[in-house]
Amino acid sequence: MIPKELLDLIACPKCKGEVIYDEVKNILICQRCKLYYPIEDDIPILLIDSAKPLEGPEKASQERNT
């Protein structure tokens, strides 16, 4: 869980736009870039190289479960 105060400060590293926290998938989403950033051990990984295409979270979670 990421505190709201921190979410208010975080921006997409690629476009500097707003990111949205998806609590269910535990990711940060940039709708403008159509990317999501993973959160590992409650730490957002805000590296452009770590970003994944927005349609990928379901697939990524399926791959982790296999």
Backbone torsions as a table, in degrees:
resi	resn	phi	psi	omega
1	MET	NA	128.5	180.0
2	ILE	-102.9	129.0	179.9
3	PRO	-61.8	144.6	-179.2
4	LYS	-58.4	-36.2	179.5
5	GLU	-60.0	-39.0	178.2
6	LEU	-71.6	-41.5	178.9
7	LEU	-60.0	-34.1	178.8
8	ASP	-66.0	-22.5	-178.3
9	LEU	-94.5	-23.6	-174.6
10	ILE	-77.9	137.5	175.4
11	ALA	-130.9	157.8	176.3
12	CYS	-62.2	128.9	-179.1
13	PRO	-69.2	-19.3	-178.3
14	LYS	-84.2	-51.4	-174.5
15	CYS	-109.9	-6.2	-177.1
16	LYS	66.2	16.6	179.0
17	GLY	-87.0	-179.4	-178.5
18	GLU	-70.4	143.4	172.1
19	VAL	-114.9	148.9	-179.4
20	ILE	-114.5	134.5	-179.6
21	TYR	-88.2	122.4	174.3
22	ASP	-99.8	103.3	-176.0
23	GLU	-66.2	-33.2	-177.1
24	VAL	-68.0	-46.0	-177.8
25	LYS	-92.3	-9.1	-179.3
26	ASN	55.8	55.3	179.1
27	ILE	-139.0	162.3	172.2
28	LEU	-108.1	130.1	-174.3
29	ILE	-112.5	132.3	169.8
30	CYS	-108.8	107.8	-178.0
31	GLN	-71.6	-29.6	179.7
32	ARG	-65.2	-44.4	-178.8
33	CYS	-87.7	-11.0	-176.1
34	LYS	60.1	42.6	-179.8
35	LEU	-128.4	159.2	169.7
36	TYR	-130.9	151.3	-179.3
37	TYR	-115.6	132.0	-178.5
38	PRO	-72.9	159.4	173.3
39	ILE	-123.2	121.2	-178.5
40	GLU	-120.5	126.0	-179.3
41	ASP	53.1	43.6	179.3
42	ASP	65.1	18.3	178.3
43	ILE	-117.5	117.8	177.0
44	PRO	-66.4	131.3	177.9
45	ILE	-96.1	89.5	-173.8
46	LEU	-96.7	55.6	174.9
47	LEU	-109.7	132.6	-178.4
48	ILE	-56.7	-36.5	179.1
49	ASP	-67.4	-20.8	179.2
50	SER	-89.0	-11.1	-178.4
51	ALA	-67.2	148.7	178.8
52	LYS	-127.3	154.1	177.9
53	PRO	-58.2	142.7	-174.3
54	LEU	-58.5	-33.5	179.7
55	GLU	-75.7	1.6	-175.5
56	GLY	-89.7	-15.5	-174.2
57	PRO	-58.4	-39.9	179.8
58	GLU	-64.5	-43.0	179.9
59	LYS	-65.5	-41.7	-179.8
60	ALA	-63.0	-41.1	179.7
61	SER	-69.5	-32.3	177.0
62	GLN	-67.3	-40.1	-179.5
63	GLU	-65.6	-37.1	179.1
64	ARG	-66.3	-31.3	-177.4
65	ASN	-81.3	-9.3	179.7
66	THR	-94.6	NA	NA
